[in-house]
Amino acid sequence: MSIWTRITDALSSLTAGESLSEVFANLRTPPERSVAFAIAVIALGAKMAKADGQVTRDEVTAFREVFTIPPGEEKNAGKLFNLARTDVAGFEDYAYKIKAMYGDDVAAPLCDLIEGLFHIALADGYYHPNEDAFLTRVAEIFGLDDARFKSLRAQFVPDAERDPYDVLGVSADTSMEDIRKAWRKLVRETHPDQMIARGVPEEAVKLAEKKMVAINRAWDEINERGAA
């Protein structure tokens, strides 16, 4: 059974008039985490796609870059996107329900989710201030501290403030030994097997590719600065 069929089954469990946000209360057990993750990224992504005032073709296409959507499943993915986009519940309600769904096991899975949203936000080549405000608020609800959010943002947003130390979540005065440890820890966390173990569906592990490039580039740049 594909994840898209499982998503459809999860949505069909909602009673008439119930918000999509209620689906997260039914998907708390680990075996269903991959379904919950996919629904969470698409649902919050649909809300965020309107944050800059419009839903572009690029943002919709970005879902195909985050998730592998096989032929014949586009309809199910599109149905979920449109359901979230038109749902009367706000994105904060979604975020609180998603946070509650993960309970105490929040750090890595919620960071993975935020990374998916960054990917969608930047699909049109522009990081809108409203998208930044949206993601900042979601991260706040998820309980991610400023340093972790700054690190995630630095990995995805190619602006003038990007700093390799931010990417690795360290400061410029951190010892090279500790920076190496931080880099290795991020590399381990970004391995597809680790992501799948956290509940990221196999259809979305391509998220690791872009993150790994940013992590290794930051490490190389810091090494070059140290050798200069």
C-alpha positions as CSV (number, residue, x, y, z in Angstrom):
1,M,0.0,0.0,0.0
2,S,1.5,3.4,-1.0
3,I,1.8,6.2,1.4
4,W,-0.7,8.2,-0.7
5,T,-3.3,5.5,-0.3
6,R,-2.6,5.5,3.5
7,I,-3.0,9.3,3.5
8,T,-6.3,8.9,1.7
9,D,-7.4,6.4,4.3
10,A,-6.3,8.7,7.1
11,L,-8.3,11.6,5.7
12,S,-11.4,9.4,5.2
13,S,-11.4,8.8,9.0
14,L,-12.4,12.4,9.5
15,T,-16.1,13.0,10.2
16,A,-18.0,15.5,8.2
17,G,-17.2,19.1,9.0
18,E,-14.0,18.1,11.0
19,S,-10.9,20.1,10.4
20,L,-7.9,18.5,8.7
21,S,-5.9,19.4,11.9
22,E,-7.9,16.6,13.7
23,V,-6.2,14.0,11.6
24,F,-2.9,14.4,13.6
25,A,-4.6,13.2,16.8
26,N,-5.2,9.9,15.1
27,L,-1.6,9.3,13.9
28,R,0.4,9.4,17.1
29,T,1.9,5.9,17.0
30,P,5.3,5.3,15.3
31,P,4.0,3.1,12.5
32,E,1.9,6.0,11.2
33,R,4.5,8.7,11.7
34,S,5.5,8.6,8.0
35,V,1.9,9.3,7.0
36,A,1.6,12.0,9.6
37,F,4.9,13.6,8.4
38,A,3.7,13.7,4.8
39,I,0.3,15.2,5.7
40,A,2.0,17.8,8.0
41,V,4.4,19.0,5.3
42,I,1.7,19.3,2.7
43,A,-0.8,20.8,5.0
44,L,1.5,23.4,6.4
45,G,3.0,23.9,3.0
46,A,-0.4,24.7,1.5
47,K,-1.0,27.3,4.3
48,M,2.4,28.8,3.7
49,A,2.0,28.9,0.0
50,K,-0.6,31.6,0.6
51,A,1.6,33.5,3.0
52,D,3.2,35.6,0.2
53,G,-0.3,36.4,-1.2
54,Q,-0.5,33.8,-3.9
55,V,0.0,30.1,-4.7
56,T,2.4,29.8,-7.6
57,R,3.0,26.9,-9.9
58,D,6.5,26.7,-8.5
59,E,5.3,26.2,-5.0
60,V,2.9,23.5,-6.1
61,T,5.7,21.8,-8.1
62,A,7.9,21.9,-5.0
63,F,5.8,19.2,-3.5
64,R,7.0,16.9,-6.2
65,E,10.6,17.8,-5.3
66,V,10.0,17.0,-1.6
67,F,8.0,13.9,-2.2
68,T,8.3,11.2,-4.9
69,I,4.7,11.2,-6.3
70,P,4.3,8.2,-8.7
71,P,2.0,8.4,-11.7
72,G,-1.6,8.1,-10.7
73,E,-1.1,9.5,-7.2
74,E,-1.1,13.2,-8.2
75,K,-4.8,13.4,-7.6
76,N,-4.5,12.2,-4.0
77,A,-1.6,14.6,-3.3
78,G,-3.6,17.5,-4.9
79,K,-6.7,16.7,-2.9
80,L,-4.7,17.0,0.3
81,F,-3.1,20.2,-0.8
82,N,-6.5,21.8,-1.7
83,L,-8.1,20.5,1.5
84,A,-5.5,22.2,3.6
85,R,-5.6,25.4,1.6
86,T,-9.3,25.8,2.0
87,D,-9.6,24.5,5.6
88,V,-11.0,27.1,8.0
89,A,-8.4,26.1,10.6
90,G,-5.3,28.3,10.7
91,F,-1.7,27.2,10.4
92,E,-1.1,27.7,14.1
93,D,-3.8,25.1,14.9
94,Y,-2.0,22.7,12.6
95,A,1.3,23.4,14.2
96,Y,0.1,22.9,17.7
97,K,-1.6,19.6,16.8
98,I,1.6,18.4,15.0
99,K,3.7,19.3,18.0
100,A,1.3,17.3,20.3
101,M,1.4,14.4,17.9
102,Y,5.1,13.9,18.4
103,G,4.9,14.4,22.2
104,D,8.4,14.5,23.8
105,D,10.1,13.1,20.7
106,V,10.2,16.4,18.8
107,A,13.7,17.7,17.9
108,A,14.8,15.8,14.8
109,P,11.3,15.0,13.3
110,L,10.2,18.6,13.6
111,C,13.4,19.9,12.2
112,D,12.9,17.6,9.2
113,L,9.5,19.0,8.8
114,I,10.7,22.6,8.9
115,E,13.3,21.7,6.3
116,G,10.6,20.5,3.9
117,L,8.8,23.8,4.4
118,F,11.9,25.8,3.6
119,H,12.3,23.8,0.4
120,I,8.8,24.7,-0.6
121,A,9.2,28.4,0.4
122,L,12.2,28.8,-1.8
123,A,10.7,26.9,-4.8
124,D,9.9,30.2,-6.6
125,G,13.5,31.5,-6.0
126,Y,12.4,34.1,-3.5
127,Y,12.1,33.9,0.3
128,H,9.2,36.2,1.1
129,P,9.2,38.1,4.5
130,N,5.8,36.6,5.1
131,E,7.1,33.1,4.6
132,D,9.9,33.9,7.1
133,A,7.4,35.1,9.6
134,F,5.3,32.0,9.0
135,L,8.3,29.6,9.5
136,T,9.5,31.5,12.5
137,R,6.1,31.1,14.2
138,V,5.8,27.4,13.3
139,A,9.3,26.8,14.7
140,E,8.3,28.7,17.9
141,I,5.2,26.5,18.3
142,F,7.3,23.4,17.7
143,G,9.7,24.5,20.5
144,L,12.8,25.0,18.4
145,D,15.2,27.5,19.9
146,D,16.5,30.5,17.9
147,A,19.9,28.9,17.3
148,R,18.4,25.7,15.8
149,F,16.0,27.7,13.6
150,K,18.9,30.0,12.5
151,S,20.9,27.0,11.6
152,L,18.1,25.5,9.5
153,R,17.5,28.9,7.8
154,A,21.2,29.2,6.9
155,Q,21.1,25.8,5.2
156,F,18.4,26.8,2.8
157,V,18.2,30.6,2.4
158,P,21.1,31.8,0.2
159,D,21.3,35.4,1.3
160,A,24.0,37.8,2.3
161,E,23.7,36.9,6.0
162,R,24.5,33.2,5.4
163,D,27.3,32.1,7.7
164,P,28.9,28.6,7.7
165,Y,29.0,28.7,11.5
166,D,25.2,29.2,11.5
167,V,24.8,26.2,9.2
168,L,26.6,23.9,11.6
169,G,24.9,25.5,14.6
170,V,28.2,26.7,16.2
171,S,29.9,30.1,16.7
172,A,33.1,31.4,15.3
173,D,34.9,31.0,18.6
174,T,34.0,27.3,18.9
175,S,37.0,25.0,18.8
176,M,37.7,23.1,15.6
177,E,37.3,19.9,17.5
178,D,33.8,20.8,18.6
179,I,33.0,22.2,15.1
180,R,34.1,18.8,13.6
181,K,31.8,17.0,16.1
182,A,28.9,19.3,15.2
183,W,29.5,18.6,11.5
184,R,29.7,14.9,12.0
185,K,26.5,14.9,14.1
186,L,24.6,16.7,11.4
187,V,26.0,14.3,8.7
188,R,24.7,11.3,10.8
189,E,21.3,12.9,11.3
190,T,21.0,13.6,7.6
191,H,21.7,10.1,6.5
192,P,18.5,8.7,4.8
193,D,18.4,5.7,7.1
194,Q,18.3,7.9,10.1
195,M,15.6,10.1,8.6
196,I,13.4,7.1,7.8
197,A,13.9,5.8,11.4
198,R,12.6,9.2,12.6
199,G,9.4,8.8,10.6
200,V,10.3,10.6,7.4
201,P,8.7,8.7,4.6
202,E,11.0,7.1,2.0
203,E,9.3,9.3,-0.6
204,A,10.7,12.4,1.1
205,V,14.3,11.4,2.0
206,K,15.5,13.4,-1.0
207,L,15.3,16.3,1.4
208,A,18.7,15.0,2.7
209,E,20.5,15.8,-0.5
210,K,20.2,19.6,-0.3
211,K,20.9,19.6,3.4
212,M,24.0,17.5,3.0
213,V,25.4,19.8,0.4
214,A,24.9,22.8,2.7
215,I,26.5,21.0,5.7
216,N,29.6,19.9,3.8
217,R,30.0,23.2,2.1
218,A,29.9,25.0,5.5
219,W,32.5,22.6,6.9
220,D,34.8,23.0,3.9
221,E,34.5,26.8,4.2
222,I,35.4,26.8,7.9
223,N,38.4,24.5,7.2
224,E,39.6,26.9,4.4
225,R,39.3,29.9,6.8
226,G,41.4,28.0,9.4
227,A,44.1,27.1,6.9
228,A,44.3,30.7,5.6
